Amino acid sequence: MYSALTIHLFTRESNYSTSFIKFLAEHFDITNHIFVFRYPRNQKIKYPDKIHFGQILFIDSKVKFLFKLLPMAIQARSIYFHFLPIGITPIFWLILPGLLSKTSWMLWGDDLYWIKTGKIGIKALIFDYIRGRLIRKIPRILAFMEGDYKIAKEIYNTKAKYQYAVYPIPTDFDYLEKIRQKPSIPHIKTILVGHSANPLNKHIEIFKILKGQISPPYNIICPLSYGGNSIYIEEVVTAGKNMFGEQFIPILTMLPPWEYSEYLSKVDVAIFHAPRQLGLGNILSLLFLGKKVYLNPDTTPWQYFQKIGVKVYNSFEISNLDSTDFFEFLPKYSLNNYKIIKEHFNDEVYVDMWKNVFDNEPTMRNK
């Protein structure tokens, strides 16, 4: 009954998952694809009409998992983890190891690095041990950054095969293209710090460096609408206001994509100092717009951009720069970055990529 099914397992609905499902519906026959979320439905999210009733499931309890999802998973052709579970859920998959031979892990980043972000205690160690056993049995890892796959291999000693794959970036590049065509208007230099309220963005550390090194006037835009707790957000806003006054502009609410794109269009320099992959959608949008981007060189995005020829700058070197060098970005680099991002991130590339992913799925042994 379910032998032709392809099951996609997500945690909760997001811009990325919605964009991915819409992309598949537009470019592939997904009649036999089932999309499963482990949290209740977000009623604000709408899916394409061609996705029929029952293709999107919300398995938000262990009872539903056992009686609804498990029978499908046992007989399904292939299973995709779009975020590897953290907790006791992996035990279910370890109990039925035959299922894992037809699985692929679409590596996000958070599901790889979570144990390295200060998780301590017996519970965290137990969860990581369980996940480690699960990861070692998954035959294929899909990842945008091969460096992330190598880290997974190093940490968990997995022998999984690597395949390059990326979600369609939920960025309206057509709208960004229109922004690029607009004539440049003189404005105060603007710096973007981070992409969210995640403390890994090290906002206050960057503020102190900018305050000591870069001569005003300039504005600082700081997106803080998601990814952190209220205490941290308040600390960042207070520090920003104290150091930069009215030149500090925090974004505290989620903006419509077009409005956020307009903010990005005003940016001259962006700083992403997080010690691991974060804010990729923002980074790609800014590179497409021809903005100067500073990244932490110890991250996999830095390695990736070096590989494809995108010009990015070392965030650790900001403390050694004067204002001129900090802001300077030659037009030839700006144009080249735009061309490379446009070449690598478009529907034609995505379609070929995911066709290759589906054509090379692991199969269940002894089925």
C-alpha positions as a Markdown table, in Angstrom:
| # | Residue | x | y | z |
|---|---|---|---|---|
| 1 | Met | 0.0 | 0.0 | 0.0 |
| 2 | Tyr | 2.8 | 2.4 | 1.0 |
| 3 | Ser | 5.6 | 0.9 | -1.0 |
| 4 | Ala | 6.0 | 3.8 | -3.4 |
| 5 | Leu | 5.9 | 6.5 | -0.7 |
| 6 | Thr | 8.7 | 9.0 | 0.0 |
| 7 | Ile | 8.4 | 10.4 | 3.5 |
| 8 | His | 9.8 | 13.8 | 4.5 |
| 9 | Leu | 10.2 | 14.3 | 8.2 |
| 10 | Phe | 10.4 | 17.9 | 9.6 |
| 11 | Thr | 10.2 | 19.4 | 13.1 |
| 12 | Arg | 7.9 | 22.4 | 12.5 |
| 13 | Glu | 6.7 | 24.5 | 9.6 |
| 14 | Ser | 9.1 | 27.3 | 8.5 |
| 15 | Asn | 9.9 | 29.5 | 5.5 |
| 16 | Tyr | 12.4 | 26.9 | 4.4 |
| 17 | Ser | 10.1 | 23.9 | 4.6 |
| 18 | Thr | 7.3 | 25.7 | 2.9 |
| 19 | Ser | 9.5 | 26.9 | 0.1 |
| 20 | Phe | 10.9 | 23.4 | -0.3 |
| 21 | Ile | 7.4 | 21.8 | -0.6 |
| 22 | Lys | 6.2 | 24.4 | -3.0 |
| 23 | Phe | 9.3 | 23.9 | -5.1 |
| 24 | Leu | 8.8 | 20.1 | -5.3 |
| 25 | Ala | 5.1 | 20.6 | -6.2 |
| 26 | Glu | 6.0 | 22.9 | -9.0 |
| 27 | His | 8.9 | 20.9 | -10.6 |
| 28 | Phe | 8.3 | 17.2 | -9.7 |
| 29 | Asp | 5.5 | 14.6 | -9.5 |
| 30 | Ile | 5.1 | 14.4 | -5.8 |
| 31 | Thr | 1.8 | 12.4 | -5.8 |
| 32 | Asn | 3.5 | 9.8 | -3.5 |
| 33 | His | 5.4 | 12.2 | -1.3 |
| 34 | Ile | 4.2 | 12.7 | 2.3 |
| 35 | Phe | 5.4 | 15.7 | 4.4 |
| 36 | Val | 5.3 | 15.1 | 8.2 |
| 37 | Phe | 5.7 | 17.7 | 10.9 |
| 38 | Arg | 6.2 | 17.0 | 14.5 |
| 39 | Tyr | 4.4 | 20.1 | 15.7 |
| 40 | Pro | 0.8 | 21.3 | 15.3 |
| 41 | Arg | -0.1 | 23.0 | 12.1 |
| 42 | Asn | 0.5 | 26.7 | 11.5 |
| 43 | Gln | -2.8 | 27.8 | 10.0 |
| 44 | Lys | -1.3 | 30.9 | 8.4 |
| 45 | Ile | 0.8 | 28.7 | 6.0 |
| 46 | Lys | -0.8 | 27.8 | 2.7 |
| 47 | Tyr | 0.3 | 25.0 | 0.4 |
| 48 | Pro | -0.1 | 24.6 | -3.4 |
| 49 | Asp | -3.5 | 23.3 | -4.6 |
| 50 | Lys | -1.9 | 20.3 | -6.3 |
| 51 | Ile | -0.9 | 18.9 | -2.9 |
| 52 | His | -3.9 | 16.7 | -2.0 |
| 53 | Phe | -5.5 | 16.2 | 1.4 |
| 54 | Gly | -3.5 | 13.8 | 3.5 |
| 55 | Gln | -0.1 | 14.6 | 2.0 |
| 56 | Ile | 0.8 | 16.9 | 4.9 |
| 57 | Leu | 0.6 | 15.3 | 8.3 |
| 58 | Phe | 1.1 | 16.6 | 11.8 |
| 59 | Ile | 2.3 | 13.8 | 14.0 |
| 60 | Asp | 2.6 | 15.7 | 17.3 |
| 61 | Ser | 2.3 | 12.8 | 19.7 |
| 62 | Lys | 3.9 | 9.4 | 20.2 |
| 63 | Val | 0.5 | 7.7 | 19.7 |
| 64 | Lys | 0.1 | 9.2 | 16.3 |
| 65 | Phe | 3.7 | 8.3 | 15.5 |
| 66 | Leu | 3.1 | 4.6 | 16.4 |
| 67 | Phe | -0.2 | 4.1 | 14.7 |
| 68 | Lys | -0.1 | 6.5 | 11.8 |
| 69 | Leu | 3.5 | 7.2 | 10.7 |
| 70 | Leu | 5.2 | 3.9 | 11.6 |
| 71 | Pro | 3.2 | 1.7 | 9.3 |
| 72 | Met | 3.9 | 4.1 | 6.4 |
| 73 | Ala | 7.6 | 4.3 | 7.3 |
| 74 | Ile | 8.0 | 0.5 | 7.4 |
| 75 | Gln | 6.7 | 0.1 | 3.9 |
| 76 | Ala | 7.9 | 3.4 | 2.3 |
| 77 | Arg | 10.5 | 3.5 | -0.4 |
| 78 | Ser | 12.6 | 6.3 | 1.1 |
| 79 | Ile | 12.6 | 8.5 | 4.2 |
| 80 | Tyr | 14.2 | 11.9 | 4.6 |
| 81 | Phe | 15.1 | 13.5 | 7.9 |
| 82 | His | 14.9 | 17.2 | 7.3 |
| 83 | Phe | 16.1 | 17.9 | 10.8 |
| 84 | Leu | 17.5 | 15.1 | 12.9 |
| 85 | Pro | 15.4 | 14.6 | 16.1 |
| 86 | Ile | 16.9 | 15.6 | 19.4 |
| 87 | Gly | 15.5 | 13.7 | 22.4 |
| 88 | Ile | 14.2 | 10.2 | 22.8 |
| 89 | Thr | 12.6 | 10.0 | 19.3 |
| 90 | Pro | 15.7 | 8.4 | 17.7 |
| 91 | Ile | 15.1 | 5.4 | 19.8 |
| 92 | Phe | 12.1 | 4.5 | 17.7 |
| 93 | Trp | 14.3 | 4.4 | 14.6 |
| 94 | Leu | 17.0 | 2.4 | 16.4 |
| 95 | Ile | 14.5 | -0.3 | 17.4 |
| 96 | Leu | 13.8 | -0.8 | 13.6 |
| 97 | Pro | 17.2 | -0.6 | 12.1 |
| 98 | Gly | 16.1 | -1.8 | 8.7 |
| 99 | Leu | 14.3 | 1.5 | 8.2 |
| 100 | Leu | 17.5 | 3.4 | 8.5 |
| 101 | Ser | 19.0 | 1.8 | 5.4 |
| 102 | Lys | 16.6 | 3.8 | 3.2 |
| 103 | Thr | 17.0 | 7.1 | 5.0 |
| 104 | Ser | 18.8 | 10.3 | 4.1 |
| 105 | Trp | 19.7 | 13.1 | 6.6 |
| 106 | Met | 19.3 | 16.6 | 5.1 |
| 107 | Leu | 21.7 | 18.3 | 7.5 |
| 108 | Trp | 20.5 | 21.8 | 8.6 |
| 109 | Gly | 23.3 | 22.9 | 10.9 |
| 110 | Asp | 21.5 | 23.2 | 14.3 |
| 111 | Asp | 20.9 | 19.5 | 14.3 |
| 112 | Leu | 24.6 | 18.9 | 13.9 |
| 113 | Tyr | 26.0 | 21.6 | 16.2 |
| 114 | Trp | 23.5 | 21.6 | 19.1 |
| 115 | Ile | 25.8 | 19.6 | 21.4 |
| 116 | Lys | 28.6 | 22.0 | 20.7 |
| 117 | Thr | 26.7 | 25.1 | 21.8 |
| 118 | Gly | 27.0 | 24.6 | 25.5 |
| 119 | Lys | 24.7 | 21.7 | 26.1 |
| 120 | Ile | 25.7 | 20.1 | 29.3 |
| 121 | Gly | 24.4 | 17.5 | 31.8 |
| 122 | Ile | 23.5 | 13.8 | 31.7 |
| 123 | Lys | 20.4 | 14.3 | 29.6 |
| 124 | Ala | 22.3 | 16.1 | 26.8 |
| 125 | Leu | 25.0 | 13.3 | 26.9 |
| 126 | Ile | 22.3 | 10.6 | 26.6 |
| 127 | Phe | 20.5 | 12.4 | 23.8 |
| 128 | Asp | 23.8 | 12.8 | 21.9 |
| 129 | Tyr | 24.8 | 9.1 | 22.5 |
| 130 | Ile | 21.4 | 8.0 | 21.0 |
| 131 | Arg | 21.8 | 10.4 | 18.1 |
| 132 | Gly | 25.3 | 9.2 | 17.5 |
| 133 | Arg | 24.1 | 5.6 | 17.1 |
| 134 | Leu | 21.4 | 6.8 | 14.7 |
| 135 | Ile | 23.8 | 8.9 | 12.6 |
| 136 | Arg | 26.2 | 6.0 | 12.2 |
| 137 | Lys | 23.4 | 3.9 | 10.6 |
| 138 | Ile | 22.2 | 6.6 | 8.2 |
| 139 | Pro | 23.6 | 5.7 | 4.7 |
| 140 | Arg | 23.5 | 9.2 | 3.1 |
| 141 | Ile | 23.9 | 12.8 | 4.3 |
| 142 | Leu | 22.7 | 15.6 | 2.2 |
| 143 | Ala | 24.3 | 19.0 | 3.0 |
| 144 | Phe | 24.8 | 22.3 | 1.4 |
| 145 | Met | 28.3 | 22.7 | 3.0 |
| 146 | Glu | 30.5 | 19.6 | 2.5 |
| 147 | Gly | 32.4 | 21.0 | 5.5 |
| 148 | Asp | 29.4 | 20.3 | 7.7 |
| 149 | Tyr | 29.3 | 16.7 | 6.4 |
| 150 | Lys | 33.0 | 16.4 | 7.3 |
| 151 | Ile | 32.3 | 17.6 | 10.8 |
| 152 | Ala | 29.5 | 15.1 | 11.2 |
| 153 | Lys | 31.9 | 12.4 | 10.0 |
| 154 | Glu | 34.5 | 13.5 | 12.5 |
| 155 | Ile | 32.2 | 13.8 | 15.5 |
| 156 | Tyr | 30.0 | 10.7 | 15.0 |
| 157 | Asn | 32.4 | 8.4 | 12.9 |
| 158 | Thr | 29.7 | 8.0 | 10.3 |
| 159 | Lys | 30.4 | 6.2 | 7.0 |
| 160 | Ala | 27.5 | 7.8 | 5.3 |
| 161 | Lys | 27.9 | 9.0 | 1.7 |
| 162 | Tyr | 27.8 | 12.7 | 1.0 |
| 163 | Gln | 25.6 | 14.3 | -1.6 |
| 164 | Tyr | 25.4 | 18.0 | -2.3 |
| 165 | Ala | 22.0 | 19.4 | -1.8 |
| 166 | Val | 20.4 | 22.7 | -0.7 |
| 167 | Tyr | 16.9 | 23.9 | -0.1 |
| 168 | Pro | 15.6 | 26.5 | -2.5 |
| 169 | Ile | 16.5 | 29.7 | -0.6 |
| 170 | Pro | 13.2 | 31.4 | 0.5 |
| 171 | Thr | 14.5 | 34.7 | -0.9 |
| 172 | Asp | 12.7 | 36.5 | -3.7 |
| 173 | Phe | 15.7 | 37.0 | -6.0 |
| 174 | Asp | 13.5 | 38.5 | -8.6 |
| 175 | Tyr | 12.5 | 41.2 | -6.2 |
| 176 | Leu | 16.2 | 41.7 | -5.2 |
| 177 | Glu | 17.0 | 42.0 | -8.9 |
| 178 | Lys | 14.5 | 44.9 | -9.1 |
| 179 | Ile | 16.2 | 46.5 | -6.1 |
| 180 | Arg | 19.6 | 46.2 | -7.8 |
| 181 | Gln | 18.2 | 48.1 | -10.8 |
| 182 | Lys | 17.2 | 51.1 | -8.7 |
| 183 | Pro | 19.5 | 54.1 | -8.9 |
| 184 | Ser | 21.8 | 54.5 | -5.9 |
| 185 | Ile | 20.7 | 57.2 | -3.4 |
| 186 | Pro | 23.3 | 58.9 | -1.2 |
| 187 | His | 22.9 | 57.8 | 2.4 |
| 188 | Ile | 24.7 | 57.4 | 5.7 |
| 189 | Lys | 26.9 | 54.2 | 5.7 |
| 190 | Thr | 24.9 | 51.3 | 7.2 |
| 191 | Ile | 26.2 | 48.2 | 8.9 |
| 192 | Leu | 24.2 | 45.0 | 9.5 |
| 193 | Val | 25.2 | 43.0 | 12.6 |
| 194 | Gly | 24.0 | 39.4 | 12.6 |
| 195 | His | 20.8 | 38.0 | 11.3 |
| 196 | Ser | 18.8 | 37.1 | 14.5 |
| 197 | Ala | 18.8 | 37.3 | 18.3 |
| 198 | Asn | 20.9 | 34.1 | 18.5 |
| 199 | Pro | 23.7 | 34.9 | 21.0 |
| 200 | Leu | 26.2 | 33.1 | 18.6 |
| 201 | Asn | 26.0 | 36.3 | 16.5 |
| 202 | Lys | 28.1 | 37.9 | 19.3 |
| 203 | His | 26.4 | 41.3 | 18.8 |
| 204 | Ile | 27.9 | 43.1 | 21.8 |
| 205 | Glu | 31.4 | 42.0 | 21.0 |
| 206 | Ile | 31.0 | 43.4 | 17.5 |
| 207 | Phe | 29.5 | 46.6 | 18.8 |
| 208 | Lys | 32.6 | 47.2 | 21.0 |
| 209 | Ile | 34.9 | 46.6 | 18.1 |
| 210 | Leu | 33.0 | 49.0 | 15.8 |
| 211 | Lys | 32.8 | 51.6 | 18.5 |
| 212 | Gly | 36.6 | 51.5 | 19.0 |
| 213 | Gln | 37.6 | 51.2 | 15.3 |
| 214 | Ile | 35.1 | 52.8 | 12.9 |
| 215 | Ser | 34.6 | 56.5 | 12.9 |
| 216 | Pro | 31.0 | 57.8 | 12.6 |
| 217 | Pro | 28.6 | 58.6 | 11.1 |
| 218 | Tyr | 27.1 | 55.2 | 10.3 |
| 219 | Asn | 23.9 | 53.4 | 11.2 |
| 220 | Ile | 23.7 | 49.9 | 12.6 |
| 221 | Ile | 20.8 | 47.6 | 11.7 |
| 222 | Cys | 20.4 | 44.6 | 14.0 |
| 223 | Pro | 17.7 | 42.0 | 13.3 |
| 224 | Leu | 16.5 | 40.6 | 16.6 |
| 225 | Ser | 13.0 | 39.4 | 15.8 |
| 226 | Tyr | 13.7 | 35.7 | 16.4 |
| 227 | Gly | 16.3 | 33.2 | 17.6 |
| 228 | Gly | 16.9 | 34.4 | 21.1 |
| 229 | Asn | 15.3 | 35.0 | 24.5 |
| 230 | Ser | 13.9 | 38.3 | 25.7 |
| 231 | Ile | 16.8 | 38.8 | 28.2 |
| 232 | Tyr | 19.4 | 38.6 | 25.6 |
| 233 | Ile | 17.5 | 40.8 | 23.2 |
| 234 | Glu | 17.1 | 43.5 | 25.9 |
| 235 | Glu | 20.9 | 43.3 | 26.6 |
| 236 | Val | 21.7 | 43.8 | 22.9 |
| 237 | Val | 19.2 | 46.7 | 22.5 |
| 238 | Thr | 20.5 | 48.4 | 25.7 |
| 239 | Ala | 24.1 | 48.0 | 24.6 |
| 240 | Gly | 23.4 | 49.2 | 21.1 |
| 241 | Lys | 21.5 | 52.3 | 22.3 |
| 242 | Asn | 24.1 | 53.2 | 24.8 |
| 243 | Met | 27.0 | 53.0 | 22.3 |
| 244 | Phe | 25.3 | 54.3 | 19.2 |
| 245 | Gly | 22.2 | 56.2 | 20.3 |
| 246 | Glu | 19.8 | 56.9 | 17.4 |
| 247 | Gln | 22.2 | 55.4 | 14.9 |
| 248 | Phe | 21.3 | 51.9 | 16.3 |
| 249 | Ile | 18.2 | 50.4 | 14.6 |
| 250 | Pro | 17.0 | 47.1 | 16.1 |
| 251 | Ile | 14.4 | 45.1 | 14.1 |
| 252 | Leu | 12.2 | 43.6 | 16.8 |
| 253 | Thr | 9.3 | 42.3 | 14.8 |
| 254 | Met | 9.1 | 39.9 | 11.8 |
| 255 | Leu | 8.9 | 41.9 | 8.6 |
| 256 | Pro | 7.3 | 40.9 | 5.3 |
| 257 | Pro | 10.0 | 39.6 | 3.0 |
| 258 | Trp | 9.8 | 42.6 | 0.7 |
| 259 | Glu | 10.2 | 45.1 | 3.6 |
| 260 | Tyr | 13.1 | 43.1 | 5.0 |
| 261 | Ser | 14.7 | 43.1 | 1.5 |
| 262 | Glu | 14.4 | 46.9 | 1.5 |
| 263 | Tyr | 16.4 | 47.0 | 4.7 |
| 264 | Leu | 19.1 | 44.8 | 3.2 |
| 265 | Ser | 19.3 | 47.1 | 0.2 |
| 266 | Lys | 20.4 | 49.9 | 2.5 |
| 267 | Val | 23.2 | 47.9 | 4.0 |
| 268 | Asp | 26.8 | 48.7 | 2.9 |
| 269 | Val | 28.6 | 46.2 | 5.2 |
| 270 | Ala | 27.3 | 43.1 | 7.0 |
| 271 | Ile | 29.0 | 41.2 | 9.8 |
| 272 | Phe | 28.3 | 37.6 | 10.6 |
| 273 | His | 30.8 | 36.6 | 13.3 |
| 274 | Ala | 29.0 | 33.4 | 14.5 |
| 275 | Pro | 31.4 | 30.5 | 15.0 |
| 276 | Arg | 29.3 | 28.2 | 12.8 |
| 277 | Gln | 26.9 | 28.3 | 9.9 |
| 278 | Leu | 24.1 | 30.7 | 10.6 |
| 279 | Gly | 22.1 | 33.3 | 8.6 |
| 280 | Leu | 22.7 | 31.8 | 5.2 |
| 281 | Gly | 19.6 | 33.3 | 3.6 |
| 282 | Asn | 20.7 | 36.7 | 4.7 |
| 283 | Ile | 24.3 | 36.2 | 3.5 |
| 284 | Leu | 23.2 | 35.1 | 0.1 |
| 285 | Ser | 20.8 | 37.9 | -0.3 |
| 286 | Leu | 23.4 | 40.5 | 0.6 |
| 287 | Leu | 26.0 | 38.9 | -1.7 |
| 288 | Phe | 23.4 | 39.0 | -4.5 |
| 289 | Leu | 22.8 | 42.7 | -3.8 |
| 290 | Gly | 26.6 | 43.3 | -4.0 |
| 291 | Lys | 27.2 | 44.1 | -0.4 |
| 292 | Lys | 30.5 | 43.7 | 1.5 |
| 293 | Val | 30.2 | 40.7 | 3.9 |
| 294 | Tyr | 32.5 | 39.8 | 6.8 |
| 295 | Leu | 32.4 | 36.1 | 8.0 |
| 296 | Asn | 34.0 | 34.1 | 10.6 |
| 297 | Pro | 36.8 | 32.2 | 8.7 |
| 298 | Asp | 36.4 | 29.2 | 11.0 |
| 299 | Thr | 33.0 | 28.3 | 9.5 |
| 300 | Thr | 31.9 | 26.1 | 6.7 |
| 301 | Pro | 30.2 | 29.0 | 4.7 |
| 302 | Trp | 33.7 | 30.7 | 4.6 |
| 303 | Gln | 35.1 | 27.5 | 3.1 |
| 304 | Tyr | 32.3 | 27.2 | 0.6 |
| 305 | Phe | 32.5 | 30.8 | -0.6 |
| 306 | Gln | 36.3 | 30.5 | -1.0 |
| 307 | Lys | 35.7 | 27.4 | -3.1 |
| 308 | Ile | 33.2 | 29.0 | -5.6 |
| 309 | Gly | 35.1 | 32.3 | -5.8 |
| 310 | Val | 32.9 | 34.7 | -3.8 |
| 311 | Lys | 34.8 | 37.5 | -2.1 |
| 312 | Val | 34.1 | 37.6 | 1.6 |
| 313 | Tyr | 36.2 | 39.2 | 4.4 |
| 314 | Asn | 37.6 | 37.9 | 7.7 |
| 315 | Ser | 35.5 | 39.2 | 10.6 |
| 316 | Phe | 38.5 | 38.8 | 13.0 |
| 317 | Glu | 40.4 | 41.5 | 11.1 |
| 318 | Ile | 37.8 | 44.2 | 11.7 |
| 319 | Ser | 39.6 | 45.3 | 14.8 |
| 320 | Asn | 42.7 | 46.1 | 12.7 |
| 321 | Leu | 41.0 | 48.2 | 10.1 |
| 322 | Asp | 40.3 | 51.9 | 9.8 |
| 323 | Ser | 37.0 | 53.2 | 8.5 |
| 324 | Thr | 38.2 | 53.5 | 4.9 |
| 325 | Asp | 39.4 | 49.9 | 4.7 |
| 326 | Phe | 36.4 | 48.6 | 6.6 |
| 327 | Phe | 33.8 | 50.0 | 4.2 |
| 328 | Glu | 35.8 | 49.8 | 0.9 |
| 329 | Phe | 34.5 | 47.3 | -1.5 |
| 330 | Leu | 35.6 | 47.4 | -5.1 |
| 331 | Pro | 32.8 | 47.3 | -7.7 |
| 332 | Lys | 34.5 | 44.4 | -9.5 |
| 333 | Tyr | 34.1 | 42.2 | -6.4 |
| 334 | Ser | 30.5 | 43.3 | -5.9 |
| 335 | Leu | 29.6 | 42.5 | -9.5 |
| 336 | Asn | 31.4 | 39.1 | -9.4 |
| 337 | Asn | 29.7 | 38.1 | -6.2 |
| 338 | Tyr | 26.3 | 38.9 | -7.7 |
| 339 | Lys | 27.1 | 36.8 | -10.8 |
| 340 | Ile | 28.2 | 33.8 | -8.8 |
| 341 | Ile | 25.3 | 33.8 | -6.5 |
| 342 | Lys | 22.9 | 34.2 | -9.4 |
| 343 | Glu | 24.6 | 31.3 | -11.2 |
| 344 | His | 24.5 | 28.9 | -8.2 |
| 345 | Phe | 21.1 | 29.7 | -6.7 |
| 346 | Asn | 18.2 | 29.4 | -9.2 |
| 347 | Asp | 15.4 | 27.0 | -10.0 |
| 348 | Glu | 17.3 | 25.3 | -12.9 |
| 349 | Val | 20.1 | 24.4 | -10.5 |
| 350 | Tyr | 17.8 | 23.3 | -7.8 |
| 351 | Val | 15.8 | 21.0 | -10.1 |
| 352 | Asp | 18.9 | 19.2 | -11.4 |
| 353 | Met | 20.2 | 18.9 | -7.9 |
| 354 | Trp | 17.0 | 17.4 | -6.4 |
| 355 | Lys | 16.5 | 15.1 | -9.4 |
| 356 | Asn | 20.0 | 13.7 | -8.7 |
| 357 | Val | 19.1 | 13.3 | -5.0 |
| 358 | Phe | 15.9 | 11.4 | -5.8 |
| 359 | Asp | 17.7 | 9.3 | -8.5 |
| 360 | Asn | 20.3 | 8.1 | -6.0 |
| 361 | Glu | 18.2 | 7.2 | -3.0 |
| 362 | Pro | 19.4 | 4.5 | -0.6 |
| 363 | Thr | 17.2 | 1.4 | -0.7 |
| 364 | Met | 16.1 | -0.9 | 2.1 |
| 365 | Arg | 18.3 | -4.0 | 2.4 |
| 366 | Asn | 16.5 | -7.3 | 2.2 |
| 367 | Lys | 13.3 | -5.8 | 1.3 |
